[in-house]
């Protein structure tokens, strides 16, 4: 994937400006690994994790709780998802014992598990992770019925709409398109803005439509390409949307942040995007922000709510760690309820533990938390297979540009390409 499909989510407004500085600092963060050892006999647990502005405070807290039994060191990965994956894949393929706890994109767990690069979570470790964790994130952490990672954070897109333009949010894509066309005919802001470029964001959009239509790209075992009637229906919706006259002229090249900026400038009536757009809009255009509300992403058929594709990060323990027991304990601490709440409020990463959403401290940072939670309880995951990287690449290519989709012919082409991708299993750099 050339870009992350789920940018950092909700933050308190004072932290928005800080994010840019943090992003710049991550490019010069020290990347050299030291072997899992430690001064004075204290094991060093090397955590390899994507940039997260305040994660060091969580690490410090866990080190204090460890009481000298081990010391976690945060090794910051590159910002780009594919660069993160390449670094970890190359080192794990070389059986590098300098990596202990790994922060994996939710689409990588099956690939790493199938390659025997990460350890299974068993016994009390597994029980503690599964207790109270939302099922959607847990599903991304399993492979062949076993748990191979602990969901640390999740993410889900919302529908953002102008309540000064539409009194109630649409419940289907057809209804949203009709609303937008009426606004266009009235000469008012009308565009429906979302991601349509040839990258993971387009795959996420299509996967959401497939799940919302009750369809499947793979069979339940993740071993066969089906691209069934629901997947064909999703192609119809995507084609109809792309040719409806209510998208941005840049739709086929649009990624998350340009979509956010276009909506923020007042061009759109609707936006399908991640929660990070909320604090950014408050910072950049507070008058417009007062007119923006949120709702579930529309469904495909009347009476059936949309099912939205989740993102997030899972914590896995390397097969080659010299300190697996301490690594499992460290991972449990990093993603416990208190630390998930801290990261949610301070770094905008939605929790995977359901009870955290009930905490009153979440109210200010997540005014849309009930909608987020509602969608997470009925979420969609991307195809769960070690070959996901290949599937994503061929899917985004076949779907681009969305306006050129011929539903049945495109479905046939996609089915053949996905079947071929499955044969490749994981794709090594």
C-alpha positions in Angstrom: 0.0 0.0 0.0 1.4 3.3 -1.0 -0.5 5.2 1.8 -2.1 4.3 5.0 -5.8 3.7 4.6 -6.7 5.1 8.0 -4.9 8.3 9.0 -4.6 9.3 12.6 -8.0 10.0 14.0 -9.6 12.4 16.4 -7.4 14.7 18.5 -8.2 17.5 20.8 -7.8 20.8 18.9 -4.7 22.1 20.6 -2.9 19.0 19.4 -3.6 19.4 15.7 -0.7 21.8 15.1 1.6 19.6 17.1 1.0 16.7 14.7 2.9 18.3 11.8 5.9 18.8 14.0 5.8 15.2 15.2 5.5 14.0 11.6 8.7 15.9 10.7 10.6 14.5 13.7 9.8 10.9 12.8 11.9 11.1 9.7 15.0 11.6 11.9 14.0 9.1 14.6 16.8 6.6 15.4 16.1 3.4 13.5 19.2 1.3 14.4 18.1 -1.7 16.4 19.9 -3.2 19.3 19.6 -6.9 20.0 17.2 -7.9 22.7 19.4 -7.7 25.7 19.8 -5.0 28.3 22.1 -3.3 30.7 22.6 -5.1 33.9 20.8 -8.1 32.8 17.4 -6.3 32.2 15.9 -7.6 29.0 15.3 -4.9 26.3 12.0 -5.3 24.5 12.3 -3.6 21.2 8.9 -2.2 20.0 8.7 -1.5 16.3 5.7 0.8 15.8 4.4 3.4 13.4 4.8 7.1 14.4 2.4 7.9 17.2 3.1 11.3 18.9 2.6 10.4 22.5 3.3 6.7 22.5 6.5 7.2 24.5 4.4 8.2 27.5 2.6 4.9 27.3 6.0 3.1 27.0 7.3 4.9 30.0 4.2 3.9 32.0 4.6 0.3 31.1 8.3 0.4 32.0 7.4 1.7 35.4 4.8 -1.0 35.9 7.4 -3.6 34.8 9.4 -2.8 37.9 12.8 -3.5 36.3 11.9 -7.0 34.9 12.3 -5.6 31.4 12.6 -2.3 29.6 10.6 -1.4 26.4 12.4 0.7 23.8 10.3 2.4 21.2 11.8 2.1 17.7 9.8 4.4 15.4 9.0 2.9 12.0 8.8 5.1 8.8 5.5 7.0 8.2 4.6 5.2 5.0 2.9 1.8 5.5 4.7 0.0 2.7 8.1 1.2 4.1 7.1 -0.1 7.5 6.2 -3.5 6.1 9.3 -3.8 3.9 11.6 -3.1 6.9 9.9 -5.7 9.1 9.6 -8.3 6.4 13.2 -8.1 5.4 14.4 -8.4 9.0 12.0 -11.2 9.9 12.9 -13.1 6.8 16.6 -12.9 8.0 15.5 -14.2 11.5 16.6 -11.0 13.2 16.3 -11.4 16.9 16.5 -7.6 17.5 12.7 -7.2 17.1 10.3 -8.2 19.9 6.9 -6.5 19.7 5.6 -5.4 16.2 3.0 -2.9 15.4 1.2 -4.4 12.3 -1.3 -2.9 10.0 -4.5 -4.9 10.4 -4.0 -6.3 6.8 -0.6 -7.9 7.6 -1.4 -10.2 10.5 -2.4 -13.2 8.3 0.7 -12.8 6.1 3.1 -12.6 9.0 1.4 -15.5 10.8 1.4 -17.7 7.7 5.2 -17.1 7.3 5.7 -18.2 10.9 7.2 -14.8 11.8 4.9 -14.1 14.8 3.9 -16.1 17.8 0.4 -17.3 18.6 -1.3 -15.8 21.7 -2.4 -18.6 24.0 -3.7 -19.3 27.5 -4.1 -16.3 29.8 -2.4 -13.9 27.3 -5.1 -14.7 24.7 -7.9 -14.6 27.3 -6.9 -11.2 28.4 -6.8 -9.8 24.9 -10.1 -11.3 23.9 -11.9 -10.1 27.0 -13.9 -7.0 26.1 -12.3 -6.4 22.7 -14.6 -5.6 19.8 -15.1 -8.6 17.5 -14.1 -6.7 14.2 -10.6 -5.8 15.4 -10.2 -9.3 16.9 -11.1 -10.8 13.5 -8.2 -9.0 11.9 -5.8 -10.5 14.5 -6.7 -14.2 13.8 -5.3 -16.6 11.3 -6.7 -20.2 10.8 -8.8 -19.9 14.0 -5.8 -18.9 16.2 -5.0 -15.5 17.7 -1.7 -14.0 16.5 -1.9 -10.4 17.6 -3.6 -8.1 20.1 -5.6 -5.2 18.6 -4.2 -2.0 20.0 -6.3 0.6 18.1 -8.9 0.6 15.3 -10.4 3.2 13.0 -13.6 3.6 10.9 -14.8 6.1 8.4 -17.9 8.3 9.0 -20.3 10.3 6.8 -19.7 14.0 7.4 -22.5 16.2 6.1 -23.6 19.8 6.0 -26.6 20.1 8.3 -27.3 23.6 6.9 -27.8 22.0 3.4 -29.5 18.7 4.3 -31.8 18.3 7.3 -31.2 14.6 7.8 -28.3 12.4 6.6 -28.9 9.9 3.7 -29.2 6.2 4.6 -28.2 4.9 1.1 -25.7 5.9 -1.6 -28.6 6.4 -4.0 -30.3 8.7 -1.6 -27.0 10.6 -1.1 -26.5 11.0 -4.8 -30.1 12.3 -5.3 -29.7 14.8 -2.5 -26.4 16.0 -4.0 -28.0 16.4 -7.4 -30.8 18.5 -6.0 -28.3 20.7 -4.3 -26.4 21.0 -7.5 -29.5 22.0 -9.5 -30.1 24.7 -6.8 -26.6 26.1 -7.3 -25.6 25.2 -3.8 -22.5 23.3 -2.5 -23.3 19.7 -3.4 -20.2 17.5 -4.0 -19.9 14.1 -2.4 -16.2 13.8 -1.5 -14.3 10.7 -0.9 -11.2 8.7 -2.0 -11.1 7.3 -5.5 -7.4 7.2 -6.5 -5.7 4.0 -7.4 -4.5 3.0 -4.0 -5.7 1.4 -0.8 -8.3 4.1 -0.1 -10.2 3.0 -3.2 -10.0 -0.7 -2.1 -11.4 0.4 1.3 -14.3 2.2 -0.4 -15.1 -0.8 -2.6 -14.8 -3.3 0.3 -17.3 -1.2 2.3 -19.7 -1.3 -0.6 -19.3 -5.0 -1.0 -19.9 -5.7 2.7 -22.9 -3.3 2.7 -24.4 -5.2 -0.2 -24.0 -8.5 1.6 -21.3 -9.6 -0.8 -17.9 -11.3 -0.6 -14.7 -11.0 -2.5 -13.3 -14.3 -1.0 -14.9 -17.3 0.5 -15.2 -17.6 4.3 -11.9 -19.5 4.5 -10.0 -16.8 2.5 -8.8 -19.4 0.0 -11.0 -18.8 -3.1 -12.0 -15.8 -5.1 -15.8 -15.6 -5.3 -16.6 -11.9 -6.2 -20.3 -12.7 -5.9 -23.6 -10.9 -6.7 -23.1 -8.5 -3.8 -19.6 -7.6 -5.1 -21.2 -7.0 -8.5 -23.8 -4.8 -6.9 -21.0 -2.8 -5.2 -19.4 -2.3 -8.6 -22.7 -0.9 -9.9 -22.9 1.6 -7.0 -19.3 2.7 -7.4 -19.8 3.2 -11.1 -23.1 5.1 -10.7 -21.5 7.3 -8.0 -18.5 8.1 -10.2 -20.7 9.0 -13.1 -23.4 10.8 -11.2 -22.1 14.4 -11.7 -21.8 15.0 -7.9 -18.2 13.9 -7.3 -15.2 16.2 -7.3 -13.5 16.5 -10.7 -10.4 15.1 -8.9 -12.3 12.0 -7.6 -10.2 9.5 -9.5 -7.0 11.0 -8.1 -8.3 11.8 -4.6 -6.7 10.6 -1.4 -7.6 11.3 2.2 -6.1 14.7 2.9 -7.0 16.4 -0.4 -10.6 15.2 0.3 -10.5 16.7 3.7 -9.1 20.0 2.4 -11.7 20.2 -0.4 -14.6 19.6 2.0 -13.0 22.0 4.5 -13.0 24.7 1.9 -16.8 24.6 1.6 -17.1 22.7 -1.8 -18.8 19.6 -0.5 -22.1 18.7 1.0 -21.0 15.2 2.1 -17.6 13.6 2.9 -16.8 10.0 3.6 -13.5 10.0 5.6 -11.8 9.1 8.8 -12.5 10.9 12.1 -9.3 13.0 11.9 -11.1 15.4 9.7 -13.1 16.7 12.7 -10.4 18.5 14.7 -8.7 19.6 11.6 -11.9 21.3 10.4 -12.4 23.0 13.8 -8.9 24.4 13.6 -9.0 25.5 10.0 -12.6 26.6 9.4 -14.5 26.8 12.7 -17.5 28.5 11.1 -18.0 25.7 8.7 -17.3 23.1 11.5 -20.4 24.4 13.3 -22.5 23.3 10.3 -21.0 19.8 10.0 -22.6 16.8 11.6 -21.7 13.1 11.3 -23.6 9.8 10.7 -23.1 6.2 9.7 -21.7 5.7 6.2 -24.8 5.0 3.9 -25.8 1.5 3.0 -26.4 0.1 -0.5 -30.0 -1.1 0.0 -32.8 0.7 1.7 -33.3 -0.6 5.3 -29.9 -2.2 5.5 -27.2 -0.1 7.3 -23.8 0.3 5.7 -21.0 -1.8 7.0 -17.7 0.1 7.1 -14.2 -1.2 6.6 -12.0 -0.9 9.7 -8.4 0.0 10.0 -6.0 -0.1 12.9 -2.8 -1.5 14.4 -2.3 -5.0 15.9 0.5 -5.9 18.3 2.4 -9.1 17.5 5.3 -10.9 19.1 8.2 -11.8 16.9 9.0 -15.5 16.4 12.7 -14.6 16.9 12.4 -12.6 20.1 14.7 -13.8 22.8 12.3 -12.7 25.4 8.8 -13.9 24.4 7.3 -14.0 27.8 8.3 -10.4 28.6 7.2 -9.3 25.1 3.7 -10.7 25.5 3.5 -8.9 28.9 4.7 -5.7 27.4 2.2 -5.9 24.5 -0.6 -6.5 27.0 0.4 -3.4 28.9 0.7 -1.2 25.8 -2.9 -2.0 24.7 -4.6 -2.2 28.1 -7.8 -0.1 28.7 -6.1 2.7 30.5 -3.4 3.1 27.8 -5.9 2.8 25.0 -7.9 5.6 26.5 -4.7 7.8 26.8 -3.8 7.1 23.2 -7.4 7.7 22.0 -7.6 11.1 23.7 -4.0 12.3 23.0 -3.2 10.6 19.6 -6.7 10.2 18.1 -6.6 6.4 17.7 -10.0 4.8 18.5 -9.9 2.0 21.1 -10.5 -1.6 20.4 -11.7 -2.3 24.0 -15.4 -1.5 24.0 -15.7 -0.3 27.6 -13.2 2.5 27.0 -15.9 4.3 25.0 -18.0 4.6 28.1 -15.4 6.6 30.0 -16.5 10.2 30.5 -13.0 11.4 29.6 -13.7 10.3 26.0 -16.6 12.7 25.6 -14.6 15.8 24.6 -12.2 14.2 22.2 -14.8 11.9 20.7 -18.2 13.7 20.5 -19.0 11.2 17.7 -18.0 8.2 19.7 -21.4 6.6 19.7 -21.5 6.6 15.9 -18.0 5.2 15.8 -18.9 2.5 18.2 -22.1 1.7 16.4 -20.2 1.1 13.2 -17.5 -0.9 14.9 -20.1 -3.3 16.3 -21.2 -4.0 12.7 -18.0 -3.5 10.9 -16.4 -5.0 7.8 -12.8 -6.3 7.5 -10.7 -6.4 4.3 -10.2 -9.9 2.8 -8.3 -12.0 5.5 -5.6 -13.7 3.6 -1.7 -13.8 3.6 -2.0 -12.6 0.0 -3.8 -9.4 0.8 -1.0 -7.1 -0.5 -1.3 -8.7 -3.9 -5.1 -8.6 -3.8 -5.1 -4.9 -2.9 -2.7 -4.0 -5.7 -4.7 -5.8 -8.4 -8.0 -4.6 -7.1 -7.1 -0.9 -7.0 -5.7 -1.2 -10.6 -8.9 -2.9 -11.9 -11.2 -0.5 -10.2 -9.4 2.6 -11.5 -10.9 4.8 -12.8 -14.2 4.0 -11.1 -16.1 5.7 -14.0 -14.9 3.1 -16.4 -16.3 0.1 -14.4 -18.5 -2.3 -16.4 -20.0 -4.2 -13.4 -20.2 -7.8 -14.7 -17.1 -7.6 -16.9 -15.1 -5.9 -14.1 -16.3 -8.5 -11.6 -15.1 -11.3 -14.0 -11.7 -9.6 -14.4 -11.4 -9.0 -10.7 -12.3 -12.6 -9.8 -9.6 -13.9 -12.2 -7.0 -11.5 -10.8 -7.8 -12.2 -7.2 -7.6 -15.9 -7.8 -4.1 -15.4 -9.3 -3.1 -13.2 -6.4 -4.2 -15.9 -3.9 -1.7 -18.2 -5.5 1.2 -15.9 -4.6 0.3 -16.0 -0.8 2.5 -13.3 0.8 4.5 -10.9 -1.5 8.0 -10.4 -0.3 9.9 -7.3 -1.3 
